[in-house]
Amino acid sequence: MAKRDRLQAQQRRRRDESGEHRPNRYSEKQRQEMSRDTSFIMSYGQQDETRLEELYTDTVMELLNDCNQSLGFVESLDQLLGEDGVFNPQGEIIYVRGDAGVGKSILLQKLQNLWSKKELQTDTIFFFKFRCRMFSIFKEAEQMSLRDLLFKYNCHPDHDPDNEVFDYILRFPEKVVFTFDGYDEIQEDIDLMNVPEVVSPEDKANSLQLLLSLLCGKLLKGSKKILTTRTGIEMQSRVIRKKVILRGFSPEHVQTYINLHFKEQEHRDLVSVQLDASPHLCGLCSTPLFCWIVFKSFRHLHTMHDIFHLPETSITLTDIFLLLSEVFLSRLVAPASSLLKKSVRCISETFTVGLRPLAGFAKLALQGLVRGSFLCSREELSECGLTEEDLALGFLRPVSDFDASEAPATFEFIHITLQSFLAAFALVLDEQGPGSSILRFFTECSRRREPCCLPLAFCISSSVKPSEKKPFAANEHLQFTNLFLCGLLSKTQERLMGQLVSPVLLKKKRALLKAYLSTSVKVHLEGLPHHNGEEGKKVHVLPHFLWILRCIFETGSKDIAAMTAKGITASFIKLGYCNVYSGDCTAINFVLQHRQKLLGLDMDNNNISDYGVKQLQPSFCKMTVVRLCVNNLSDSSIEVLAEELCKHKVVKVLGLYNNNITDAGAKLVAQIIEECPQLEVVKIGENRITSVGGRYLANAVKKSASIFNVGMWGNRIGDEGAKAFAEALRSHPRLTNLSLSANGITSEGGKCLAEALKENSVLRIFWLVQNEMTDDAAPHWADLVQADTGLSHLWLISNRFTAAGIQHFAEALAFNTKLKEICVKGNQLSEEEQQQFESEKRLRFH
């Protein structure tokens, strides 16, 4: 037995020496190192650690197509590397984007940890992780090969003199996965780098060129690449394999996070009660970073001061980051007397005691923002008056050196948004510069730029001007600085800031800020094109408009809000695709509630959720147009809408398609239709409405004398719902447009609809696309066509009609003068059979 074991060991050594198992050994080494690096979440100041599995909580992850339309939601992390949501098989990049603090980095950490433990369903055996900001650290002249990039700055293979591991990677790139975190943090102007693309893995090049060649597939084509970036940075679809957008925590995720943070049920209940009482705080907590700060602050206040509640007033982002700073600075405050169990909380004392290091960190943050840098050296810390002891407070964390030299240690703020907050603090504390210097970043952010694809434009051609590709080109870091500046100079923070800054200077800065904000929305809107439509003067605002409203909310000034509302002269505002999330609705309502005139508001294709609708509640009394399509709303949002819209009865257009509305919500929408005499348009397609909800809506439509356009596509009302709508259509006085597409309607329901329409002379456009009608229904529809009731557009695309059924339509059209088209594309006809109907031009097959 011993002899056999020795023989097997000798054989293993020979195989190892021949390189046969080197790739496997390297993979195991990668897994071990990655497990070590990703198993813990570092907390405040790296002073305590929490196991990843004890605190990680999933977020809402939505798959998008190349047109940014939803393809559904990611149910597990295995789907990220899988085929779900792939719209471009030739693309190289799994493109993950989301707002600041929404959890992009922690998502990658979880993915890496699962791979290290072989719990990720993938056949990849190599995993390389990079933070994109490291590519800005390398000197421009520094040249490296792909092998250097992979092994020098990740795990290095042991005993591989023949480059067996690297050769294996080149032969089997599909076995490799890369993660690149923070693409928006690349700070180089790549357009100015006149360096050819890297197509050979042996060539040496600038690190950024290697990065771009990997992303574009010039190197290791076929490897899996996950790239994260903040919302607002776009890429051309030709290089993207799939898109994922992180939407933050759902209410269920927040509850899970509460249970992980607070072990005692009493504390869980206390937190839940406070969140339930404040939809705005709930909205803020849908962003994981802000939720983490709030919950940590809860625990800190309880531990240090026996307090377990946050301020009663509406909490702002500034309040949240002041709480975080208070936690850090509280380490400098003398502990309570041993006679006292807990110390008395005194915020002004904490900030006064910590003013020196706070000012140093603020100065450091502002300097970095000005020069477009996320990183700082020990020399820069010293120049700002910061000591080794100050580093322990928690504002900064060390960054691993990315070169082999013994250069001074590098640091970064624990989150970029914290850097923006501290930069704003520096602007408030500054007593040397002119007061107007507080507006420096407002000026920068007000310059409108066209959306750009940066910096990947280098490898897919670009029309972006070099001046538009500078650090912080997306301006979000500067926008956050402006927002925090408004919060720090607000009336609410006057007492605290008055302890840190000269009251005279503080008053001067507040006056300058108020003067600027009072006219900023008006100036912004005047520079945008306006269109006159049925709803009146319409304007489609830019995302900067939303940032201005956020800033005004942070000030807490009703005077500024009222002046801003007065400056909005348009009667219809489009905020579609402006990345509005639930917390923003508080800011929008803060201004719009001061408006005297009626207003239309289009907020389609955002992420406001139920929390956001609750925050908008006071403004619905003035809204004639309410468009909240594609916003992840549930029936609870419809309860709010029904209460307000039925109370004030001014709504004319209601858009709710592509949400999560069920039959219960449909019943409430039916109530709105019945009780709002001016309501003309309802769009409620792509929800979860069955025949039950379909009957509610159809009965309401039947009773309404004002409604003329109803969109119900993409539900599941079936034949029973179709029959109810048939009764609604019969002799309806005003309904001209109706869509019942994709509703599972068969010939049974189709016959009822056709028969009812014979008694309707008002309907002009009827969509029945993607249903299940067969030739059985064709004679009934042909009778309707022959009746020539006034119907002008009939869409029957993708049903189950054959040539025999279409023949009925062709014959009936000879007796019809009003129909302009019957669209029958996608039915069960061959090309040859379609050609039989070429003479009837109103039958559309294409």
Salt bridges, closest charged atoms under 4 A:
ASP16 OD1 - ARG25 NH1 3.45
GLU28 OE2 - LYS118 NZ 3.19
ASP37 OD1 - ARG36 NE 3.16
GLU53 OE2 - ARG51 NE 3.84
GLU53 OE1 - LYS117 NZ 3.75
GLU62 OE1 - ARG247 NE 2.93
GLU83 OE2 - ARG241 NH2 2.99
GLU92 OE2 - LYS221 NZ 3.45
GLU92 OE1 - LYS225 NZ 2.34
GLU119 OE1 - LYS117 NZ 3.96
ASP123 OD2 - LYS175 NZ 3.72
ASP158 OD1 - LYS29 NZ 2.90
ASP160 OD1 - ARG22 NH1 3.98
ASP162 OD2 - ARG22 NH1 3.80
GLU185 OE1 - ARG133 NE 2.61
ASP191 OD1 - LYS469 NZ 3.48
GLU197 OE1 - LYS218 NZ 3.75
GLU264 OE1 - HIS267 NE2 3.90
ASP306 OD1 - HIS302 ND1 3.98
GLU326 OE1 - ARG345 NH2 2.75
GLU380 OE2 - ARG371 NH2 2.93
GLU388 OE1 - ARG378 NH1 2.91
ASP390 OD1 - ARG356 NH2 2.89
GLU412 OE2 - ARG131 NH1 2.83
GLU412 OE1 - ARG133 NH1 2.10
GLU412 OE2 - ARG397 NE 2.93
GLU444 OE1 - ARG447 NH1 2.64
GLU444 OE2 - ARG449 NH2 3.13
GLU476 OE1 - ARG230 NH1 2.66
GLU494 OE1 - LYS491 NZ 3.29
GLU494 OE2 - ARG510 NH1 3.24
GLU535 OE1 - LYS538 NZ 3.65
ASP559 OD2 - LYS514 NZ 3.86
ASP584 OD1 - ARG550 NE 2.65
ASP602 OD2 - LYS574 NZ 2.69
ASP602 OD2 - ARG627 NE 3.68
ASP604 OD2 - ARG627 NH2 2.66
GLU644 OE2 - LYS647 NZ 3.59
GLU644 OE1 - HIS648 NE2 3.52
GLU674 OE1 - LYS703 NZ 3.72
GLU680 OE2 - ARG734 NH2 3.71
GLU720 OE2 - LYS723 NZ 3.57
GLU727 OE2 - ARG730 NH2 3.04
GLU748 OE2 - LYS723 NZ 2.58
GLU755 OE1 - LYS758 NZ 3.23
GLU755 OE2 - HIS780 ND1 2.98
GLU759 OE2 - ARG730 NH1 2.83
ASP783 OD2 - LYS758 NZ 3.89
ASP788 OD2 - LYS818 NZ 3.68
GLU821 OE2 - HIS793 ND1 2.88
GLU821 OE1 - ARG844 NH1 3.07
GLU840 OE2 - ARG842 NE 3.44
